[in-house]
Amino acid sequence: MRTITTVREMQMIALRLKREGKSIGFVPTMGYLHEGHLSLLKAARKENDVTVLSIFVNPLQFGPKEDLATYPRDFDRDSKLAEQEGNDFIFYPSAEEMYPGTLSVTARVQDRTDVLCGKSRPGHFDGVATVLTKLFNIVQPDKVYFGMKDAQQVAVVDGLVKDFNFYVEIVAIETVREADGLAKSSRNINLLPAERVEASALNQSLKIAESMIVEGEKDPREIIVQIREHIEKNTTGHIDYVEILSYPDLKGLDRLEGTIIIAIAVKFTKARLIDNAIITINKES
C-alpha cells in the first residue's frame, strides 16, 4: 500500500491506471476509520481492480462552531487498518495541498439541503460537494462508496453526479452497527460513558417507527411523536431533528408512501449523532 500526499502524484497514478484498463474503487473519508469504513473498503476491493482510500478532514464542511479542531485523527492507526483490508492507495493531502489559495469556484447545492443536517448546518453540503468534485477529478474513480448512515449526503452526491455528469457509479452500503444497534461513527468516541449507553435509544426509536408502519400507520406526524417521546425519555441528549421525508429527493410528506427516510439527529455533550431508516411502502399496504 502506498500513501500519496500530493494532488499531482495522485492524478498521475489515476491516469496510469486508466491507461492500463484498471477500474478504480474510491472510498472518501475523513479518517478515524471504523467498521463502517472498512465495509466500504471490502466492497470496493471486491468490485474493482484497485482501491483508493482518501483521508481528508475537509474544513469547508465544518461551520464556525463545529468540531473541526476536535475531530478525531490517527493516521497511523488508519493506515494499518486500510492495509489489513488490502487497500492499494491512501490519498492523504493536507488542507494546503487541497486548497492552496482562495477558491475562485465552489459548488453550491441547490436542492436536498434545506432539511435534516442541512437545515442546521448551512454551507455544510456545499463544502461536501466542493471537495468531492475535486476528489472525483483527482482520483478518477469508476465507483465511489458511501455508507447509508449519511443518507442525506448520499442523496446530495447523487444529485452532484447526475447534474455535473461525473462518469462514476455511486455504491451505497448498509449502515454498520454496534451490538446494541448504535450506528458506527468516528464521533462515538466523544460520547461520555453514560451517553454511550443512552445512545442505543436512537436505533430503538427507528425500530418503533418501523413497527408502526408495519402495523399500518400512514401519518408521519404520529410516528415522529413516538420517536421523540422515546428519545426524550431514554437519553439526556438534545434532539436536533426528527423528520420523515421522501427519498432520495427529501420532500415533506402528509401521508407515507413510496420510498421514505426516517431520520434523526441528537446532540450529546461532545458528540452529535445521526441515524436513519429507509423504507419502501407498497401502495396497497
Phi, psi and omega per residue, in radians:
M1 nan 2.399 3.136
R2 -2.001 2.503 3.040
T3 -1.813 2.201 -3.115
I4 -1.984 2.278 -3.075
T5 -1.998 -0.130 -3.123
T6 -2.038 2.574 3.116
V7 -1.058 -0.792 -3.073
R8 -1.037 -0.813 -3.115
E9 -1.148 -0.708 3.122
M10 -1.108 -0.701 3.099
Q11 -1.097 -0.727 -3.132
M12 -1.147 -0.684 3.102
I13 -1.133 -0.786 3.134
A14 -1.068 -0.729 3.127
L15 -1.099 -0.749 3.118
R16 -1.096 -0.756 3.141
L17 -1.091 -0.692 3.112
K18 -1.109 -0.758 3.137
R19 -1.106 -0.530 3.118
E20 -1.429 -0.033 3.121
G21 1.352 0.354 -3.110
K22 -1.627 2.448 3.106
S23 -1.489 2.539 -3.095
I24 -2.032 2.140 2.999
G25 -1.762 2.294 -2.988
F26 -2.141 2.277 3.083
V27 -2.105 1.737 3.110
P28 -1.438 2.261 3.136
T29 -2.446 2.963 2.971
M30 -1.843 0.233 3.070
G31 1.518 -2.929 -2.973
Y32 0.861 1.096 -2.970
L33 -1.124 2.533 3.042
H34 -2.326 -3.058 -3.059
E35 -1.058 -0.490 3.088
G36 -1.105 -0.827 3.086
H37 -1.074 -0.728 -3.095
L38 -1.150 -0.538 3.069
S39 -1.153 -0.577 3.075
L40 -1.184 -0.740 3.103
L41 -1.090 -0.721 3.115
K42 -1.024 -0.802 -3.138
A43 -1.120 -0.719 -3.139
A44 -1.130 -0.717 3.119
R45 -1.096 -0.671 -3.082
K46 -1.214 -0.569 -2.947
E47 -1.839 -0.048 -3.058
N48 -2.399 2.820 3.089
D49 -1.294 -0.630 -3.058
V50 -2.374 2.483 3.068
T51 -2.031 2.470 3.053
V52 -2.177 2.179 3.032
L53 -1.878 2.209 3.035
S54 -1.796 2.476 3.041
I55 -2.179 1.908 -3.103
F56 -2.707 1.979 3.070
V57 -1.411 1.754 -2.956
N58 -1.376 1.908 -3.091
P59 -1.122 -0.410 -3.087
L60 -1.193 -0.354 -3.103
Q61 -1.733 0.158 3.073
F62 -1.882 2.359 3.061
G63 -1.406 3.002 -3.082
P64 -1.109 -0.408 -3.116
K65 -1.930 0.287 -3.095
E66 -1.725 -3.101 -2.846
D67 -1.656 0.718 3.122
L68 -1.051 -0.834 -3.065
A69 -1.183 -0.548 -3.070
T70 -1.742 0.024 3.132
Y71 -1.064 2.262 -3.029
P72 -1.120 2.401 -3.133
R73 -2.391 2.327 3.066
D74 -2.786 1.465 -3.024
F75 -1.131 -0.704 -3.123
D76 -1.037 -0.778 3.100
R77 -1.075 -0.826 -3.118
D78 -1.070 -0.724 -3.119
S79 -1.085 -0.742 3.127
K80 -1.122 -0.747 3.137
L81 -1.112 -0.755 -3.132
A82 -1.123 -0.711 -3.136
E83 -1.149 -0.658 3.108
Q84 -1.088 -0.496 3.125
E85 -1.501 0.008 3.116
G86 1.435 0.354 3.112
N87 -1.119 2.582 -3.085
D88 -1.636 -0.800 -3.096
F89 -2.354 2.419 2.902
I90 -1.881 2.170 3.014
F91 -1.691 1.976 -2.971
Y92 -2.262 1.236 -3.114
P93 -1.457 2.740 2.989
S94 -1.432 2.918 3.064
A95 -1.092 -0.620 3.140
E96 -1.186 -0.576 3.107
E97 -1.230 -0.716 -3.127
M98 -1.342 -0.626 -3.117
Y99 -2.238 1.324 -3.048
P100 -1.210 -0.239 3.115
G101 -2.769 -3.025 3.098
T102 -1.158 2.246 -3.119
L103 -1.260 2.277 3.082
S104 -1.517 -0.338 3.127
V105 -2.381 2.293 3.022
T106 -2.321 2.841 3.088
A107 -1.501 2.454 3.071
R108 -2.168 2.079 -3.093
V109 -1.489 2.147 -3.030
Q110 -1.614 -0.383 -3.005
D111 -2.386 2.801 3.065
R112 1.219 0.287 -3.098
T113 -2.147 0.008 -3.114
D114 -1.623 0.235 3.137
V115 -2.339 3.045 3.058
L116 0.872 -2.335 -3.083
C117 -1.136 -0.529 -3.119
G118 -1.130 -0.489 -3.099
K119 -1.186 -0.692 -3.107
S120 -1.714 -0.051 -3.128
R121 -2.243 1.195 -3.108
P122 -1.034 2.324 -3.135
G123 1.541 -0.226 -3.095
H124 -1.012 -0.888 -3.069
F125 -1.321 -0.359 2.958
D126 -1.095 -0.729 3.100
G127 -1.148 -0.701 3.092
V128 -1.088 -0.833 -3.109
A129 -1.128 -0.651 3.136
T130 -1.149 -0.836 -3.101
V131 -1.197 -0.629 3.125
L132 -1.210 -0.622 3.051
T133 -1.027 -0.778 3.101
K134 -1.128 -0.799 -3.098
L135 -1.137 -0.686 3.102
F136 -1.086 -0.684 3.126
N137 -1.251 -0.524 -3.130
I138 -1.387 -0.838 -3.016
V139 -1.511 -0.465 -3.137
Q140 0.956 0.924 -3.067
P141 -1.330 2.671 2.972
D142 -1.496 -0.647 3.101
K143 -2.346 2.494 3.089
V144 -2.183 2.439 -2.949
Y145 -2.017 2.276 3.111
F146 -2.326 2.649 3.041
G147 -1.564 2.521 -3.096
M148 -1.325 -0.075 2.994
K149 -1.017 -0.652 3.090
D150 -1.670 1.071 -3.012
A151 -1.129 -0.600 3.102
Q152 -1.162 -0.685 3.089
Q153 -1.066 -0.740 3.113
V154 -1.049 -0.732 3.126
A155 -1.126 -0.723 3.126
V156 -1.146 -0.751 3.140
V157 -1.156 -0.613 3.060
D158 -1.008 -0.777 3.088
G159 -1.150 -0.704 3.125
L160 -1.049 -0.835 -3.104
V161 -1.110 -0.744 -3.123
K162 -1.229 -0.781 -3.057
D163 -1.248 -0.591 -3.130
F164 -1.707 0.071 3.079
N165 0.977 0.706 3.036
F166 -1.222 2.357 3.140
Y167 -1.538 1.239 -3.112
V168 -2.572 2.496 3.115
E169 -1.706 2.272 3.074
I170 -1.510 2.208 3.080
V171 -2.011 2.015 -3.121
A172 -1.740 2.220 -3.067
I173 -1.924 2.442 -3.108
E174 -1.010 2.542 3.141
T175 -1.048 2.336 3.054
V176 -1.628 2.362 -3.005
R177 -2.172 2.748 2.988
E178 -1.267 3.016 -3.113
A179 -1.046 -0.539 -3.125
D180 -1.595 0.135 3.067
G181 1.707 -0.195 3.136
L182 -1.121 2.296 3.114
A183 -1.132 2.336 3.088
K184 -1.078 2.344 -3.136
S185 -2.706 2.528 3.068
S186 -1.094 -0.423 -3.099
R187 -1.437 -0.192 -3.127
N188 -1.051 -0.479 -3.133
I189 -1.109 -0.377 -3.116
N190 -1.516 -0.038 3.095
L191 -1.285 2.444 2.981
L192 -1.209 2.730 -3.086
P193 -0.921 -0.774 3.133
A194 -1.172 -0.641 3.122
E195 -1.163 -0.611 3.123
R196 -1.071 -0.674 3.086
V197 -1.162 -0.780 -3.127
E198 -1.109 -0.559 -2.983
A199 -1.082 -0.346 3.095
S200 -1.116 -0.293 3.132
A201 -1.138 -0.407 3.137
L202 -1.106 -0.901 3.130
N203 -1.180 -0.606 3.085
Q204 -1.039 -0.705 -3.130
S205 -1.155 -0.606 3.077
L206 -1.174 -0.647 3.095
K207 -1.129 -0.672 3.076
I208 -1.064 -0.780 3.131
A209 -1.076 -0.768 3.137
E210 -1.087 -0.683 3.114
S211 -1.125 -0.700 3.112
M212 -1.085 -0.690 3.135
I213 -1.176 -0.738 3.106
V214 -1.050 -0.615 -3.138
E215 -1.396 -0.026 3.012
G216 1.901 0.052 3.139
E217 -1.162 2.272 -3.123
K218 -2.032 -0.158 -3.088
D219 -1.615 1.961 -3.118
P220 -1.073 -0.499 -3.115
R221 -1.142 -0.671 3.121
E222 -1.130 -0.691 -3.141
I223 -1.193 -0.720 3.128
I224 -1.057 -0.704 3.110
V225 -1.022 -0.793 -3.111
Q226 -1.181 -0.667 3.092
I227 -1.089 -0.851 -3.133
R228 -1.045 -0.774 -3.123
E229 -1.058 -0.733 -3.112
H230 -1.163 -0.759 -3.130
I231 -1.184 -0.770 -3.131
E232 -1.126 -0.601 -3.126
K233 -1.305 -0.550 -2.958
N234 -1.948 0.016 3.095
T235 -2.403 2.825 3.015
T236 -1.707 0.091 -3.119
G237 -1.305 2.865 3.090
H238 -1.794 2.167 -3.134
I239 -1.253 2.113 3.060
D240 -1.411 -0.845 3.057
Y241 -2.783 2.690 2.867
V242 -2.342 2.042 -3.085
E243 -2.390 2.584 3.035
I244 -2.175 2.084 -3.013
L245 -2.383 2.876 2.968
S246 -1.205 2.730 -3.134
Y247 -2.400 2.332 0.233
P248 -1.691 0.075 -3.048
D249 -1.403 -0.178 2.989
L250 1.026 0.915 3.082
K251 -1.877 2.649 3.140
G252 -1.159 2.711 -3.095
L253 -2.277 2.399 2.978
D254 -1.600 -0.433 -3.128
R255 -2.519 2.453 -3.085
L256 -1.330 2.165 3.048
E257 -2.820 2.739 -3.126
G258 1.215 -2.682 3.116
T259 -1.580 2.200 -3.083
I260 -2.192 2.808 2.985
I261 -2.114 2.291 2.977
I262 -1.822 1.992 -2.988
A263 -2.202 2.466 -3.139
I264 -2.380 2.658 3.016
A265 -2.470 2.335 -3.107
V266 -2.332 2.302 3.118
K267 -1.691 2.189 3.003
F268 -1.843 -2.984 -3.014
T269 -0.983 -0.864 -3.084
K270 -2.223 0.245 -3.104
A271 -2.580 2.444 3.035
R272 -1.960 2.068 -3.062
L273 -1.871 2.504 3.067
I274 -2.178 2.707 3.054
D275 -2.767 2.881 -3.131
N276 -2.818 2.882 2.966
A277 -2.350 2.351 3.089
I278 -1.948 2.188 -3.006
I279 -2.300 2.423 3.022
T280 -1.839 2.157 -3.065
I281 -1.857 2.150 3.104
N282 -1.242 2.518 -3.113
K283 -1.081 -0.529 -3.098
E284 -1.299 -0.422 -3.029
S285 -1.357 nan nan
